[in-house]
Amino acid sequence: MRMSFRESAAILGISIIILLSALFGAQAEPHLAILASLIFVVGYAVYRRFPFSQLEEHMINGIREAIKPILIMLLVGMTIAVWMMSGAVPTLLHYGLSTLSATWFAPTALIIAMIVSTFTGSSFTTIGTVGVALMGIAVVLGVNPALAAGAIISGACFGDKMSPLSDTTNFAPGIVNVSVFDHIRFMMGTTIPAIAITFVLFLIFGRGEGSIDSEAIVATQQALDSLFRLSPWTLLSPLLVMVLAIRKMPVIPTLIAGVLSGLLLTGLVQGNWNITQWMSVIQNGLKLETTNETVASIISKGGIQSMMWSVSLVMLALAFGGVLRGIGVIDVIIEKTVSKLQRDGSIISSAALAAIGVNFMAGEQYLSILLPGQAFKKIFEERSIDPRFLSRALEDGGTLVNPLIPWGVSGAFFASTLGVPVTSYVPFAFFLILSPLFTFIFAFTRPTKKQVTKSVA
């Protein structure tokens, strides 16, 4: 009951039309756009006599891929809420307002996020910790939230791509049998020019930002001081998370340690041992009364419920991707594309495009690395193309594109955590756009054969 290429292309094309029509025509939430496409694909599959029980299994298998990301999302929501309550994020905000300026905010935020993500290997951890604090500072300084989010996300994804501690940085070369450190060195070819241009662009776009005067900043600091006992001791919990991440502790127990240590500091530093209130904050986020609206908007973040928008979107997206994969649409299109390629540059570019396409269809970065990696590995071997071109294309088209998709796991999480829609921050996510662009350029301008490519491309 295998789908033909023409049939698969038609299904995919109609699904994309439905998605875009719902998102931009009807101004629907991405949940409803994905659901409409899912209903269409399932309806057509039933018409083609696929057993509905089999389609249900494909949806469940797709959602199963999201169990770990969903757990991480929920834990990050809990961590943000607890760190608000313990005073960790308010302390970072207070110190940040004393040192950061609106003019230099974007490049500074980029560098800070780059450093944290490189040491932790996780864009999720970076966004959920320093990212939240930096966004709070941006709000007070009057920096465009979309610009601020673009800088923070660009820096966070730098480490997700380049850190040897990152899951995807190890996953991509593992698929194509490349040493992880060879893979990292080779990625510098697209990463260094992309991040350099990104830094310059943030220097340019950051100038003239900010409309909040010093009195407003002082008022914000005073409001924070009246609500929390600000102290460097509150930063012990974020520091613990950083240390555990650097020591390669799995992300879930690392975040649990962040929650538990944050609760302990809530009691020791803030003098709040009200366990009933702790449970409420973990569930719903921190709710404190203050006349300062800016502070109220900053500290009222986190909690399990704050992540449910992202969780529900990810589940629908991966159910949709599971059906497309289960009935063969994704495999057929990739296989047909691979069989028609001739030039080395076209093969490399198609691998990156396949990763982007799977990201768009399934919304999951690991699938966007796995499926094209498996499909293109053989043809790279047959053509004697340096496999590092494939592992780099998978990172640039898989890891970095996922945050640019509203229903992508990363995109949904970043938007929910930072409070900025994906469609708003995309124009400022320079690094995530430039890296894949350099992959396409270098596919046609650099030597590609194994025996020739000895240096960093």
VOMITI-761483 format. One record per residue (C-alpha): residue in three letters; z, y negated, x. Coordinates in steps of 0.001 Angstrom, whole numbers, padded with zeros to 6 digits, always signed. Example, Ala and Ser with C-alpha at 12.3 -4.5 7.8 and 13.67 -1.06 7.14 Angstrom:
residues 2
ALA+007800+004500+012300/SER+007140+001060+013670/
//
This chain:
residues 457
MET+000000+000000+000000/ARG-000693-002266+002994/MET-001803-005818+002305/SER-005187-006960+003632/PHE-005426-009996+005874/ARG-007194-012025+003198/GLU-004595-011076+000629/SER-001720-011848+003005/ALA-003239-015220+003909/ALA-003643-016062+000220/ILE-000011-015142-000527/LEU+001195-017227+002372/GLY-001032-020166+001457/ILE+000081-020226-002172/SER+003724-019897-001113/ILE+003365-022916+001168/ILE+001691-024928-001608/ILE+004562-024068-003963/LEU+007118-025030-001305/LEU+005534-028366-000500/SER+004827-029199-004152/ALA+008448-028555-005100/LEU+009877-030389-002080/PHE+007675-033479-002031/GLY+006007-033491-005440/ALA+008943-032612-007686/GLN+011547-033913-005182/ALA+013448-030650-005679/GLU+016224-029410-003431/PRO+014938-026930-000819/HIS+016901-024186-002598/LEU+014680-024490-005664/ALA+011526-024755-003568/ILE+012361-021528-001743/LEU+013387-019842-005004/ALA+010064-020755-006644/SER+008124-019265-003730/LEU+010350-016183-003761/ILE+009682-015635-007483/PHE+005934-015942-006883/VAL+005903-013442-003997/VAL+008108-010922-005815/GLY+006009-011289-008977/TYR+002799-010646-007066/ALA+004323-007690-005237/VAL+005385-006139-008549/TYR+001802-006691-009827/ARG+000592-004837-006711/ARG+002882-001975-007767/PHE+005547-002376-005109/PRO+008743-000822-006597/PHE+011199-003573-007515/SER+014019-001546-005974/GLN+012113-001698-002681/LEU+011693-005466-003001/GLU+015427-005801-003680/GLU+016088-003861-000499/HIS+013795-006196+001466/MET+015711-009208+000123/ILE+019051-007646+001001/ASN+017809-006756+004481/GLY+016668-010336+004938/ILE+020050-011705+003879/ARG+021768-009193+006163/GLU+020187-011056+009102/ALA+022193-014116+008039/ILE+025659-012550+007913/LYS+026664-013685+011392/PRO+025222-017232+011043/ILE+026952-017564+007656/LEU+030293-016516+009117/ILE+029796-019035+011920/MET+028958-021777+009415/LEU+032104-021093+007407/LEU+034250-021035+010540/VAL+032727-024293+011779/GLY+033534-025869+008399/MET+037113-024652+008726/THR+037332-025863+012324/ILE+036089-029367+011483/ALA+038614-029666+008642/VAL+041512-028477+010804/TRP+040529-030728+013709/MET+040451-033678+011319/MET+043933-032782+010067/SER+045325-032184+013563/GLY+044050-035559+014763/ALA+041563-034181+017315/VAL+038443-035782+015828/PRO+040245-039056+014933/THR+041506-039255+018547/LEU+037967-038747+019866/LEU+036737-041436+017467/HIS+039407-043884+018610/TYR+038620-043340+022302/GLY+034881-043334+021682/LEU+034958-046678+019897/SER+036677-048141+022946/THR+034033-046907+025379/LEU+030662-046497+023607/SER+028358-049350+022592/ALA+025681-049354+019905/THR+022957-050320+022397/TRP+023572-047333+024646/PHE+024811-044937+021980/ALA+021677-042791+021593/PRO+021108-041965+025297/THR+024855-041513+025818/ALA+025149-039155+022833/LEU+022155-037221+024158/ILE+023798-036695+027553/ILE+027199-035782+026093/ALA+025641-033199+023770/MET+023521-031823+026635/ILE+026593-031299+028813/VAL+028679-029669+026074/SER+025858-027386+024899/THR+025008-026310+028452/PHE+028607-025272+029075/THR+029063-023605+025683/GLY+025549-022233+025205/SER+025756-023022+021497/SER+024149-025815+019507/PHE+026298-024844+016512/THR+029536-025287+018468/THR+028298-028568+019961/ILE+027223-030011+016599/GLY+030431-028871+014896/THR+032710-030408+017545/VAL+031551-033425+019553/GLY+028592-033874+017191/VAL+030875-034689+014278/ALA+032893-037134+016388/LEU+029755-038836+017723/MET+028367-039230+014199/GLY+031622-040874+013159/ILE+031340-043323+016053/ALA+027713-044024+015117/VAL+028743-044906+011567/VAL+031322-047420+012767/LEU+028972-048938+015353/GLY+026260-049343+012720/VAL+023791-047055+014480/ASN+021009-045601+012323/PRO+022392-042168+011254/ALA+018972-040537+011637/LEU+018639-041871+015201/ALA+022174-040734+016047/ALA+021572-037272+014587/GLY+018276-036990+016499/ALA+020035-037748+019781/ILE+022936-035366+019116/ILE+020657-032530+017972/SER+018245-033012+020882/GLY+021134-032725+023334/ALA+022701-029774+021523/CYS+019429-027842+021480/PHE+018870-028524+025179/GLY+021755-026214+026013/ASP+020757-023723+023332/LYS+017433-023424+025158/MET+018504-023714+028808/SER+022055-022405+029129/PRO+022458-018840+030458/LEU+025332-018568+027964/SER+023000-019062+024982/ASP+022091-016094+022756/THR+018455-017139+022410/THR+018111-017859+026140/ASN+018978-014209+026757/PHE+017208-012836+023679/ALA+013709-014252+024356/PRO+013305-012911+027922/GLY+014919-009635+026851/ILE+012128-009067+024317/VAL+009426-009381+027010/ASN+011324-007911+029996/VAL+011781-011104+032017/SER+014871-011937+034079/VAL+016956-014527+032259/PHE+017130-016773+035334/ASP+013368-016498+035912/HIS+013000-017441+032269/ILE+015281-020482+032656/ARG+013493-021666+035818/PHE+010114-021297+034143/MET+011273-023209+031053/MET+011942-026229+033243/GLY+008175-026789+033163/THR+008330-027907+029527/THR+011999-028876+029380/ILE+012240-031447+032175/PRO+009318-033650+031062/ALA+010408-033299+027416/ILE+014033-034287+028033/ALA+013027-037101+030422/ILE+010693-038636+027834/THR+013361-038099+025169/PHE+015906-040027+027231/VAL+013475-042932+027718/LEU+012626-042992+024005/PHE+016305-043161+023080/LEU+016770-046007+025545/ILE+013959-047853+023780/PHE+014876-047021+020185/GLY+018596-047529+020835/ARG+018216-051169+021823/GLY+018952-053542+018983/GLU+020917-050889+017087/GLY+024264-051718+015541/SER+025455-054306+013080/ILE+029256-053873+013126/ASP+031322-056558+014837/SER+034358-056035+017026/GLU+036725-056890+014177/ALA+035398-053980+012154/ILE+035844-051652+015112/VAL+039437-052798+015579/ALA+040071-052359+011844/THR+038704-048804+012038/GLN+040925-047972+015015/GLN+043963-049424+013245/ALA+043193-047380+010122/LEU+042943-044203+012206/ASP+046199-045074+013948/SER+047961-045519+010601/LEU+046763-042138+009282/PHE+047223-039974+012373/ARG+049401-039654+015438/LEU+046630-040142+018003/SER+047322-038325+021252/PRO+045451-036554+024053/TRP+047480-033464+023080/THR+045344-033137+019943/LEU+042344-032444+022198/LEU+043835-029191+023462/SER+042217-027252+020615/PRO+038645-028474+021331/LEU+039320-027891+025028/LEU+040380-024308+024282/VAL+037150-023700+022373/MET+035142-025084+025293/VAL+036951-022867+027802/LEU+036535-019729+025695/ALA+032829-020473+025198/ILE+032316-020993+028932/ARG+034074-017684+029580/LYS+031528-016019+027236/MET+033978-015203+024485/PRO+032012-014308+021306/VAL+031552-017319+019042/ILE+033460-015972+016009/PRO+036786-015275+017790/THR+036285-018538+019714/LEU+036119-020518+016474/ILE+039059-018590+015014/ALA+041043-019625+018098/GLY+039968-023218+017409/VAL+041262-023028+013833/LEU+044589-021416+014749/SER+045267-023744+017687/GLY+044320-026722+015508/LEU+046837-025657+012873/LEU+049534-025316+015524/LEU+048796-028825+016811/THR+048847-030133+013245/GLY+052453-029053+013097/LEU+053489-029996+016637/VAL+051698-033354+016942/GLN+051293-034561+013355/GLY+054573-033051+012147/ASN+052753-031447+009217/TRP+054001-027918+008571/ASN+052931-027847+004918/ILE+051093-024521+004752/THR+049940-025158+001178/GLN+048220-028341+002352/TRP+046726-026459+005317/MET+045099-023964+002960/SER+043739-026763+000763/VAL+042230-028566+003761/ILE+040648-025368+005110/GLN+039068-024744+001712/ASN+038054-028246+000634/GLY+038299-030472+003702/LEU+040718-033287+004458/LYS+041359-035836+001685/LEU+043496-038838+002704/GLU+043930-042132+000882/THR+042845-045191+002844/THR+041444-048595+001944/ASN+039024-048419+004880/GLU+035877-046921+003335/THR+034293-046216+006708/VAL+037259-044163+007866/ALA+037415-042381+004505/SER+033774-041299+004823/ILE+034307-040059+008381/ILE+037478-038029+007962/SER+036528-036486+004593/LYS+034526-033716+006223/GLY+034769-030020+006819/GLY+036173-027143+004849/ILE+034603-023944+003586/GLN+033119-025671+000543/SER+031282-028195+002720/MET+029172-025341+004091/MET+028220-023695+000801/TRP+025072-025824+000392/SER+023842-024504+003738/VAL+025003-020946+003094/SER+023200-020691-000250/LEU+020017-022174+001237/VAL+020051-019774+004192/MET+020556-016776+001899/LEU+017590-017752-000296/ALA+015378-018488+002715/LEU+016107-015175+004401/ALA+015664-013265+001156/PHE+012219-014896+000900/GLY+011467-014051+004528/GLY+012703-010485+004003/VAL+010236-009918+001164/LEU+007322-011417+003132/ARG+008175-009202+006066/GLY+008859-006139+003909/ILE+005504-006174+002098/GLY+003693-006724+005397/VAL+002449-010303+005020/ILE+003904-011561+008306/ASP+002896-008513+010367/VAL-000671-008446+009038/ILE-001284-012121+009805/ILE+000164-011873+013331/GLU-001755-008663+014140/LYS-005047-010101+012880/THR-004523-013295+014852/VAL-003778-011407+018060/SER-006899-009228+017741/LYS-009209-012278+017582/LEU-007948-014087+020672/GLN-009975-014337+023871/ARG-008790-017134+026193/ASP-005397-016925+027874/GLY-004525-020420+026696/SER-005331-019440+023110/ILE-003112-016383+023368/ILE-000153-018379+024691/SER-000645-021121+022094/SER-000924-018540+019316/ALA+002355-016956+020394/ALA+004063-020344+020028/LEU+002293-020958+016701/ALA+003389-017515+015481/ALA+007004-018362+016321/ILE+006649-021656+014439/GLY+005018-019864+011515/VAL+007755-017225+011230/ASN+010303-020031+011417/PHE+008557-021771+008535/MET+008247-018591+006447/ALA+011589-016948+007162/GLY+013794-019832+008338/GLU+015447-017668+011011/GLN+015121-018336+014745/TYR+015891-014798+015895/LEU+013080-013374+013752/SER+010789-016124+015028/ILE+011443-014843+018552/LEU+011516-011119+017770/LEU+008376-010659+015648/PRO+005897-012682+017762/GLY+007505-011310+020926/GLN+006861-007730+019844/ALA+003355-008520+018586/PHE+002187-010444+021664/LYS+003923-008455+024406/LYS+001189-005815+024611/ILE-001716-008260+024738/PHE+000034-010256+027490/GLU+000330-007033+029500/GLU-003307-006082+028865/ARG-004578-009507+029962/SER-002171-009678+032945/ILE-000750-012966+031636/ASP+002555-013939+033199/PRO+005151-012809+030605/ARG+007211-015922+031300/PHE+004589-017869+029332/LEU+005444-015683+026347/SER+009228-015984+026688/ARG+008894-019771+027066/ALA+006565-020017+024059/LEU+009079-018034+021982/GLU+011894-020420+022927/ASP+009877-023582+022325/GLY+008357-022368+019063/GLY+011379-020393+017885/THR+014665-021868+019078/LEU+013609-025518+019012/VAL+011554-025582+015810/ASN+014174-023993+013540/PRO+016253-027223+013297/LEU+013123-029080+012118/ILE+012817-026935+008977/PRO+015003-027924+005995/TRP+015562-024300+004965/GLY+015960-023032+008530/VAL+019386-021702+009481/SER+019852-024417+012120/GLY+018250-027144+010027/ALA+020478-026453+007033/PHE+023601-026270+009202/PHE+022870-029430+011200/ALA+022042-031432+008066/SER+025193-030285+006287/THR+027497-030838+009284/LEU+026171-034241+010365/GLY+025452-035504+006853/VAL+021837-036414+007641/PRO+018905-034657+005878/VAL+016454-032778+008084/THR+013569-034927+006862/SER+015472-038020+008042/TYR+016336-036883+011578/VAL+013046-035077+012355/PRO+011231-038267+013543/PHE+014020-038819+016087/ALA+014404-035201+017273/PHE+012113-036014+020180/PHE+013106-033128+022436/LEU+012473-030542+019719/ILE+008965-031910+019167/LEU+007975-032571+022782/SER+008917-029170+024259/PRO+006530-027155+022034/LEU+003863-029813+022653/PHE+004125-029265+026418/THR+003890-025501+025851/PHE+000505-026015+024176/ILE-000661-028386+026913/PHE+000409-026146+029804/ALA-001144-023075+028144/PHE-004564-024533+028984/THR-003789-026474+032173/ARG-001709-024103+034339/PRO-002527-020769+036021/THR-001507-017956+033684/LYS-002067-014711+035613/LYS+000857-012764+037057/GLN-000504-012743+040589/VAL-001116-016509+040557/THR+001919-017906+038788/LYS+004650-017822+041398/SER+006087-021289+040951/VAL+007629-023129+038051/ALA+004942-024236+035594/
//
